[in-house]
Amino acid sequence: MARILALDYGTKRTGIAVTDAMQIIASGLTTVNTKELLTFLKDYTKQEQVELFLVGEPKQMDNTASQSEAYIVPFLAKLEKAFPNIPIKRVDERFTSKMAFQTMIDSGLNKKQRQNKALIDEISATIILQDYLHKL
């Protein structure tokens, strides 16, 4: 089986999580500068087989798209063009940043460690992916 890759897309950096080859476990992979994201994904897919991209879909509480969706849509077009054979699914990402922060607290990270926004993005991507796996 191929892996599933989840992206918590941001204008500055993007958190990335990936499944194991059996698609059972979601693990944080890394956080990359968003400007370098497509290059990173091209390099990664040369080394690992990816079956699906999950991209977080930020929504407001009333279920409407958030303002950051305006930045994600152009990225999705680039992603689809760069990887025409890998499907893209969107996943509601409401509360993932708050859950990631709580995960950091529960893990015993100190205040300085919890201020690491890159780690929050990576954990958020992992939560998006784990939530998707639970619904399969």
MARBA-3410 file (N, C-alpha, C, O; in Angstrom, 1 decimal):
136
0.8,-1.2,0.0,0.0,0.0,0.0,0.9,1.2,0.0,2.0,1.2,0.5 ~ 0.3,2.3,-0.5,1.0,3.6,-0.5,0.6,4.4,0.7,-0.3,4.0,1.4 ~ 1.4,5.4,0.9,1.1,6.3,2.1,0.1,7.4,1.8,-0.2,7.7,0.6 ~ -0.5,7.9,2.8,-1.4,9.1,2.7,-0.6,10.2,3.4,0.0,10.1,4.5 ~ -0.6,11.3,2.7,0.1,12.5,3.2,-0.9,13.6,3.5,-1.7,13.9,2.7
-0.8,14.2,4.7,-1.7,15.2,5.1,-0.9,16.5,5.3,0.2,16.6,5.7 ~ -1.6,17.6,4.8,-1.0,18.9,4.8,-1.8,19.9,5.6,-3.0,20.0,5.4 ~ -1.2,20.6,6.6,-1.8,21.7,7.3,-1.2,22.9,6.7,-0.2,23.5,7.2 ~ -1.8,23.4,5.6,-1.3,24.5,4.8,-1.4,25.8,5.5,-2.4,26.2,6.1 ~ -0.3,26.6,5.4,-0.2,27.9,5.9,0.5,28.8,5.0,1.3,28.3,4.1
0.3,30.1,5.1,1.0,31.0,4.2,2.5,31.0,4.4,3.3,31.3,3.4 ~ 3.0,30.8,5.6,4.4,30.8,5.9,5.0,29.4,5.9,6.0,29.2,5.3 ~ 4.3,28.5,6.6,4.9,27.1,6.7,3.7,26.2,6.7,2.5,26.5,7.0 ~ 4.0,24.9,6.3,3.0,23.9,6.2,3.5,22.7,7.0,4.6,22.1,6.8 ~ 2.6,22.2,7.9,2.8,21.0,8.6,2.5,19.8,7.8,1.5,19.8,7.0
3.3,18.8,7.9,3.1,17.6,7.1,3.1,16.3,8.0,3.9,16.2,8.8 ~ 2.1,15.5,7.7,2.0,14.2,8.4,1.9,13.1,7.4,1.4,13.3,6.3 ~ 2.2,11.9,7.8,2.2,10.8,6.8,1.8,9.5,7.6,2.0,9.3,8.8 ~ 1.1,8.6,6.8,0.8,7.3,7.4,2.0,6.3,7.2,2.9,6.6,6.4 ~ 2.0,5.2,7.9,2.9,4.1,7.6,2.4,3.5,6.3,1.3,3.9,5.8
3.1,2.6,5.7,2.8,1.9,4.4,1.5,1.2,4.5,0.8,1.0,3.5 ~ 1.1,0.7,5.7,-0.2,0.0,5.9,-1.4,0.9,6.1,-2.5,0.5,6.3 ~ -1.1,2.2,6.2,-2.1,3.2,6.5,-2.9,3.0,7.8,-4.1,3.2,7.9 ~ -2.1,2.7,8.8,-2.7,2.4,10.1,-2.3,3.6,11.1,-3.2,4.0,11.9 ~ -1.1,4.0,11.0,-0.6,5.0,12.0,-0.3,6.3,11.3,0.4,6.3,10.3
-0.7,7.4,11.9,-0.4,8.8,11.4,0.7,9.3,12.3,0.7,9.2,13.5 ~ 1.8,9.8,11.6,2.9,10.4,12.3,3.3,11.7,11.7,3.2,11.9,10.5 ~ 3.7,12.6,12.6,4.2,13.9,12.1,5.5,13.6,11.2,6.3,12.9,11.7 ~ 5.6,14.3,10.1,6.8,14.1,9.3,7.7,15.3,9.4,8.9,15.2,9.8 ~ 7.2,16.5,9.2,8.0,17.7,9.3,7.1,18.9,9.1,5.9,18.8,8.8
7.8,20.1,9.1,7.1,21.3,8.7,8.1,22.0,7.7,9.3,22.1,8.0 ~ 7.6,22.4,6.6,8.4,23.1,5.6,7.9,24.5,5.3,6.8,24.8,5.5 ~ 8.9,25.3,4.9,8.5,26.6,4.4,7.6,26.4,3.2,7.9,25.7,2.3 ~ 6.4,27.1,3.2,5.4,26.9,2.2,5.9,27.2,0.8,5.5,26.6,-0.2 ~ 6.9,28.1,0.7,7.5,28.4,-0.6,8.2,27.2,-1.2,8.4,27.1,-2.4
8.7,26.3,-0.3,9.4,25.2,-0.7,8.6,23.9,-0.7,9.1,22.8,-0.9 ~ 7.3,24.0,-0.5,6.4,22.8,-0.3,6.4,21.9,-1.5,6.5,20.7,-1.4 ~ 6.1,22.5,-2.7,6.0,21.6,-3.9,7.3,20.9,-4.2,7.3,19.7,-4.6 ~ 8.4,21.6,-4.0,9.7,20.9,-4.2,9.9,19.8,-3.2,10.3,18.7,-3.5 ~ 9.5,20.0,-1.9,9.6,19.0,-0.9,8.8,17.8,-1.3,9.2,16.6,-1.2
7.5,18.0,-1.7,6.6,17.0,-2.1,7.1,16.2,-3.3,7.0,14.9,-3.3 ~ 7.7,16.9,-4.3,8.3,16.2,-5.4,9.4,15.2,-5.0,9.5,14.1,-5.5 ~ 10.3,15.7,-4.1,11.4,14.9,-3.6,10.8,13.7,-2.8,11.3,12.6,-3.0 ~ 9.8,14.0,-2.0,9.3,12.9,-1.1,8.6,11.8,-2.0,8.8,10.6,-1.7 ~ 7.9,12.2,-3.0,7.1,11.2,-3.8,8.1,10.4,-4.7,7.7,9.4,-5.2
9.3,10.9,-4.9,10.3,10.1,-5.6,10.8,9.0,-4.8,11.2,7.9,-5.3 ~ 10.8,9.2,-3.4,11.3,8.2,-2.5,10.2,7.3,-1.9,10.4,6.1,-1.6 ~ 9.0,7.8,-1.8,7.9,7.1,-1.2,6.7,7.1,-2.1,6.4,8.1,-2.8 ~ 5.9,6.0,-2.1,4.7,6.0,-2.9,3.6,6.7,-2.1,3.3,6.3,-1.0 ~ 2.9,7.7,-2.7,1.8,8.4,-2.0,0.6,8.2,-2.8,0.5,8.4,-4.0
-0.5,7.7,-2.1,-1.7,7.4,-2.7,-2.8,8.5,-2.7,-3.7,8.6,-3.5 ~ -2.6,9.4,-1.7,-3.6,10.5,-1.5,-3.0,11.6,-0.7,-2.2,11.4,0.2 ~ -3.4,12.8,-1.1,-3.0,14.0,-0.4,-4.3,14.5,0.4,-5.4,14.6,-0.2 ~ -4.2,14.7,1.7,-5.2,15.3,2.5,-4.8,16.7,2.8,-3.7,16.9,3.3 ~ -5.7,17.6,2.5,-5.4,19.0,2.7,-6.4,19.6,3.6,-7.6,19.5,3.4
-6.0,20.2,4.7,-6.9,20.8,5.7,-7.8,21.8,5.0,-7.3,22.6,4.2 ~ -9.0,21.8,5.4,-10.0,22.8,4.9,-10.5,23.7,6.1,-11.3,23.2,6.9 ~ -9.9,24.9,6.2,-10.3,25.8,7.3,-11.7,26.3,7.2,-12.0,26.9,6.1 ~ -12.5,26.2,8.2,-13.9,26.6,8.1,-14.2,27.5,9.4,-13.6,27.3,10.4 ~ -15.2,28.3,9.2,-15.7,29.1,10.3,-16.7,28.2,11.1,-17.1,27.2,10.6
-17.1,28.7,12.2,-18.1,27.9,13.0,-19.4,27.8,12.3,-20.1,26.8,12.5 ~ -19.8,28.7,11.4,-21.0,28.6,10.7,-20.9,27.7,9.4,-21.7,27.7,8.5 ~ -19.7,27.0,9.3,-19.4,26.1,8.2,-19.0,26.8,6.9,-18.9,26.2,5.8 ~ -18.8,28.1,6.9,-18.4,28.8,5.7,-16.8,28.8,5.7,-16.2,28.6,6.7 ~ -16.3,29.0,4.5,-14.8,29.0,4.3,-14.2,30.1,5.1,-14.7,31.2,5.2
-13.0,29.8,5.7,-12.3,30.9,6.4,-11.5,31.7,5.4,-11.4,31.4,4.2 ~ -10.9,32.8,5.8,-10.2,33.7,4.9,-9.0,33.0,4.3,-8.6,33.4,3.2 ~ -8.4,32.1,5.1,-7.2,31.5,4.6,-7.4,30.5,3.4,-6.5,30.1,2.7 ~ -8.7,30.2,3.1,-9.1,29.4,2.0,-8.6,30.0,0.7,-8.3,29.4,-0.3 ~ -8.6,31.4,0.7,-8.2,32.1,-0.5,-6.8,31.8,-0.9,-6.4,31.9,-2.1
-5.9,31.4,0.1,-4.5,31.1,-0.2,-4.4,29.6,-0.6,-3.5,29.2,-1.3 ~ -5.3,28.8,-0.1,-5.2,27.3,-0.3,-5.6,26.9,-1.7,-5.0,26.1,-2.3 ~ -6.7,27.6,-2.2,-7.2,27.2,-3.5,-6.2,27.3,-4.6,-6.1,26.4,-5.4 ~ -5.4,28.4,-4.7,-4.4,28.4,-5.7,-3.3,27.3,-5.5,-2.8,26.8,-6.5 ~ -3.0,27.0,-4.3,-2.0,26.0,-4.0,-2.6,24.6,-4.5,-1.8,23.8,-5.1
-3.9,24.4,-4.3,-4.5,23.1,-4.7,-4.4,22.9,-6.2,-4.1,21.8,-6.7 ~ -4.5,24.0,-7.0,-4.4,24.0,-8.4,-2.9,23.6,-8.8,-2.7,22.8,-9.7 ~ -2.0,24.1,-8.1,-0.6,23.8,-8.4,-0.3,22.3,-8.0,0.4,21.6,-8.7 ~ -0.8,21.9,-6.9,-0.6,20.5,-6.4,-1.2,19.5,-7.4,-0.6,18.5,-7.7 ~ -2.4,19.8,-7.9,-3.1,18.9,-8.8,-2.3,18.9,-10.2,-2.2,17.8,-10.8
-1.7,20.0,-10.6,-1.0,20.0,-11.8,0.4,19.3,-11.6,0.8,18.6,-12.6 ~ 1.0,19.4,-10.5,2.3,18.8,-10.2,2.1,17.2,-10.0,3.0,16.5,-10.3 ~ 1.0,16.8,-9.5,0.7,15.4,-9.2,-0.6,15.0,-9.7,-1.6,14.7,-9.0 ~ -0.8,14.9,-11.0,-2.1,14.6,-11.6,-2.6,13.2,-11.3,-3.8,13.0,-11.4 ~ -1.7,12.3,-10.9,-2.2,10.9,-10.6,-2.4,10.7,-9.1,-2.8,9.6,-8.7
-2.3,11.7,-8.3,-2.5,11.5,-6.8,-3.7,12.4,-6.5,-3.7,13.6,-6.6 ~ -4.8,11.7,-6.0,-6.0,12.5,-5.7,-5.8,13.3,-4.5,-4.9,13.1,-3.6 ~ -6.6,14.4,-4.4,-6.6,15.3,-3.2,-7.9,15.3,-2.6,-9.0,15.5,-3.2 ~ -7.9,15.1,-1.3,-9.2,15.3,-0.5,-9.0,16.4,0.5,-7.9,16.6,1.0 ~ -10.1,17.1,0.8,-10.1,18.1,1.8,-10.7,17.6,3.1,-11.7,16.7,3.0
-10.2,18.0,4.2,-10.6,17.6,5.5,-10.8,18.8,6.4,-10.0,19.6,6.5 ~ -12.0,18.8,7.1,-12.3,19.9,8.0,-11.2,20.0,9.0,-10.9,19.0,9.7 ~ -10.5,21.1,9.2,-9.4,21.3,10.1,-9.8,22.2,11.3,-8.9,22.6,12.0 ~ -11.1,22.4,11.5,-11.4,23.2,12.7,-10.9,22.6,14.0,-11.0,21.4,14.2 ~ -10.4,23.5,14.8,-9.9,23.1,16.1,-8.6,22.3,16.2,-8.1,22.0,17.2
-8.0,22.0,15.0,-6.8,21.2,15.0,-5.6,22.0,15.7,-4.8,21.3,16.4 ~ -5.5,23.3,15.5,-4.4,24.0,16.2,-4.6,24.0,17.7,-3.7,23.9,18.5 ~ -5.9,24.1,18.2,-6.1,24.1,19.6,-5.9,22.7,20.2,-5.3,22.6,21.2 ~ -6.2,21.7,19.4,-6.0,20.3,19.8,-4.5,20.0,19.8,-4.0,19.3,20.7 ~ -3.8,20.6,18.9,-2.3,20.4,18.8,-1.7,21.0,20.0,-0.8,20.5,20.6
-2.1,22.2,20.4,-1.5,22.9,21.5,-1.8,22.1,22.8,-0.9,22.0,23.7 ~ -3.0,21.6,22.9,-3.4,20.8,24.1,-2.6,19.5,24.1,-2.2,19.1,25.2 ~ -2.3,18.9,23.0,-1.4,17.8,22.9,0.0,18.1,23.4,0.6,17.3,24.1 ~ 0.5,19.3,23.1,1.8,19.7,23.6,1.8,19.8,25.1,2.7,19.4,25.8 ~ 0.7,20.4,25.6,0.6,20.5,27.1,0.6,19.2,27.8,1.3,18.9,28.7
-0.3,18.3,27.2,-0.5,16.9,27.7,0.8,16.1,27.7,1.0,15.2,28.5 ~ 1.7,16.5,26.7,2.9,15.7,26.5,4.0,16.3,27.5,5.1,15.7,27.5 ~ 3.7,17.3,28.2,4.6,17.8,29.2,5.7,18.8,28.6,6.7,19.1,29.2 ~ 5.4,19.4,27.4,6.3,20.3,26.9,6.2,21.7,27.6,5.1,22.1,28.1 ~ 7.4,22.3,27.8,7.4,23.5,28.6,6.9,24.7,27.7,6.6,24.5,26.5
6.7,25.8,28.3,6.1,27.0,27.6,6.9,27.4,26.4,6.3,27.7,25.4 ~ 8.2,27.4,26.5,9.1,27.7,25.4,8.9,26.7,24.2,8.8,27.1,23.1 ~ 8.8,25.5,24.5,8.6,24.4,23.5,7.2,24.6,22.9,7.1,24.3,21.7 ~ 6.2,25.0,23.6,4.9,25.1,23.1,4.7,26.3,22.2,3.8,26.4,21.5 ~ 5.7,27.2,22.2,5.7,28.4,21.3,6.2,28.1,19.9,6.2,28.9,19.1
6.7,26.9,19.7,7.2,26.4,18.4,6.1,26.2,17.5,5.4,25.2,17.4 ~ 5.8,27.2,16.6,4.7,27.2,15.7,4.8,26.1,14.7,3.8,25.5,14.2 ~ 6.1,25.8,14.3,6.3,24.7,13.3,5.8,23.4,13.9,5.3,22.5,13.2 ~ 6.1,23.1,15.2,5.7,21.9,15.8,4.1,21.8,15.9,3.5,20.8,15.7 ~ 3.5,23.0,16.2,2.0,23.0,16.2,1.5,22.6,14.8,0.5,21.9,14.8
2.1,23.2,13.8,1.6,22.8,12.4,1.8,21.3,12.1,0.9,20.7,11.5 ~ 2.9,20.8,12.5,3.1,19.3,12.3,2.1,18.5,13.0,1.6,17.5,12.5 ~ 1.9,18.8,14.3,0.9,18.1,15.1,-0.5,18.3,14.5,-1.3,17.3,14.5 ~ -0.8,19.5,14.0,-2.1,19.7,13.4,-2.3,18.8,12.2,-3.4,18.2,12.0 ~ -1.3,18.7,11.4,-1.4,17.8,10.2,-1.6,16.3,10.7,-2.3,15.6,10.0
-0.9,16.0,11.7,-1.1,14.6,12.3,-2.5,14.4,12.8,-3.1,13.3,12.5 ~ -3.1,15.4,13.4,-4.5,15.3,13.9,-5.4,15.1,12.7,-6.4,14.4,12.7 ~ -5.2,15.9,11.7,-6.0,15.9,10.4,-6.0,14.5,9.9,-7.0,13.9,9.5 ~ -4.8,13.9,9.8,-4.6,12.6,9.2,-5.2,11.5,10.1,-5.9,10.6,9.6 ~ -5.0,11.6,11.4,-5.5,10.6,12.3,-7.0,10.6,12.3,-7.7,9.5,12.3
-7.6,11.8,12.2,-9.1,11.9,12.2,-9.6,11.2,10.9,-10.6,10.6,10.9 ~ -8.9,11.5,9.8,-9.3,10.8,8.5,-9.2,9.3,8.6,-10.2,8.6,8.2 ~ -8.2,8.8,9.2,-8.0,7.3,9.3,-9.1,6.7,10.2,-9.6,5.6,10.0 ~ -9.5,7.4,11.3,-10.6,6.9,12.1,-11.9,6.8,11.4,-12.7,6.0,11.8 ~ -12.1,7.7,10.4,-13.4,7.7,9.7,-13.4,6.6,8.6,-14.5,6.4,8.0
-12.3,6.0,8.3,-12.3,5.0,7.2,-13.0,3.7,7.6,-13.0,2.8,6.9
END
